[in-house]
Amino acid sequence: MRIFLVIVVLGLLFFLIRQQTDFQATVQNIDPLILGYGALFGAGIVSAELLRPLLTYVSGTVRFMIVATIAALGWWGISTLQTNEILPVAGAPDQKYSLVAEIPLAWDGHFRTVAQINEADVGVLVDTGASLVVLTFDEAARIGFEVTSFEFSQPLSTAGSRIHVSPVTFDSVKIGDIKLENVKGAIAQKGDLQVNVVGLSFLTRLGVATVKGNTMTLRR
């Protein structure tokens, strides 16, 4: 009877998780909060029902550590399988993406490629930690922006420092076969930024973006 109840509860938990998906991250996955509570709840059931003989001989602290360890392993395992596209995303539609771009890992450990921004070739670093598509002052001038008329009054935090930018909207940003129009971005104040960056204002408009091995794959 207890095993039957465990199966029923886990089945209900699986159904609830399938209803909660997050399509706005760079990797489609179950909402981390839902996954965390689900892993902890499932670990508690497994520990209480399947490890009952063992748990009767240990202290409360040890029991807590066992449950927490099982929950952490479950959470890590599901997240890893989803990130590597081994485990399908619960609730995600079975669809084919017609546009794909693959970006190899560069020698310095970053994903670099040549994008077309406003139809001009621009070397960029694709960064899931950046919020916008940001060009350096010199690069923006090279592709036709009147940078001398910009006011660089908007602060923007980057991985290494805090810079000042002038917000713009790019007519188009293209990587591989994927082209988006009217992409939010910015031009960095002269000397503030050393590399052009493609961030989430482009990436979150894709169907999915994943990293597997030494390749970042963008799909739309």
PEGIPE-V364153 format. One record per residue. NEAR is the number of other C-alpha atoms within 8 Angstrom. D_LAST is the distance of its C-alpha to the last C-alpha in Angstrom with 2 decimals. Layout:
# PEGIPE-V364153
near=<NEAR;NEAR>
d_last=<D_LAST;D_LAST>
This chain:
# PEGIPE-V364153
near=<4;6;7;7;8;11;8;8;8;9;8;8;9;8;8;8;13;10;8;10;13;9;9;6;8;11;9;14;14;13;9;7;6;10;11;10;8;10;12;13;9;10;13;9;9;10;12;9;10;6;9;9;6;7;11;6;6;8;7;6;6;8;10;8;8;9;12;10;8;10;14;10;8;10;11;8;8;9;9;8;10;13;13;10;7;7;8;7;9;10;8;7;4;4;4;4;8;6;8;12;11;9;10;9;11;8;5;4;6;9;12;12;10;9;13;12;12;9;7;8;8;10;9;12;12;11;10;9;7;12;8;13;16;12;13;16;13;7;10;12;10;7;8;6;7;7;8;4;5;7;6;9;7;8;8;8;7;8;6;4;6;8;12;12;14;13;9;8;9;12;9;13;15;11;11;9;8;11;9;9;8;8;13;12;12;13;13;16;13;8;8;9;12;6;8;14;13;15;15;14;13;14;11;10;6;10;10;11;13;11;10;9;4;7;10;13;12;12;13;10>
d_last=<47.33;45.70;43.19;42.35;41.78;39.54;37.38;37.28;36.37;33.61;32.23;32.29;30.59;27.78;27.37;27.28;24.67;22.38;22.60;21.49;17.89;16.22;12.55;13.25;14.03;12.28;12.89;12.91;16.60;19.71;21.26;23.58;26.59;26.33;25.86;28.81;31.15;30.21;30.96;34.22;35.29;34.63;36.49;39.40;39.72;39.59;42.16;44.46;44.59;44.15;45.75;48.53;51.40;50.17;49.44;52.98;54.36;52.22;52.24;49.89;48.25;47.56;46.17;43.76;42.66;42.08;39.92;37.93;37.42;36.17;33.76;32.46;32.00;30.14;27.81;27.21;26.74;24.10;22.13;22.41;21.36;18.20;17.31;17.89;16.00;19.47;19.81;17.29;16.44;19.06;17.99;14.25;13.40;13.42;10.30;8.69;5.17;6.37;5.09;6.51;8.96;12.00;14.56;18.04;20.46;23.09;26.81;27.12;24.75;21.92;18.51;19.19;17.65;18.20;15.94;16.74;17.85;19.50;19.41;21.49;20.89;21.05;21.33;19.46;19.38;16.14;17.70;16.46;19.96;19.85;19.28;18.62;17.95;21.60;23.50;27.01;29.83;30.60;27.08;26.68;30.06;29.18;26.24;28.34;28.48;32.03;32.05;35.82;35.47;33.05;34.38;32.96;34.01;30.95;31.09;28.01;28.17;26.61;27.01;30.25;31.76;31.75;31.09;31.49;28.90;28.67;25.62;23.74;20.69;19.00;18.46;15.31;13.62;11.90;11.23;11.16;9.28;6.96;9.37;10.05;13.53;16.23;15.25;18.09;19.99;23.52;26.08;28.29;32.04;33.72;34.27;32.21;29.08;29.13;25.48;22.45;19.83;16.14;15.97;14.51;14.53;11.45;10.07;10.56;8.41;5.15;4.64;6.86;8.91;11.98;15.18;17.19;20.37;20.18;16.51;13.59;10.26;6.98;3.78;0.00>
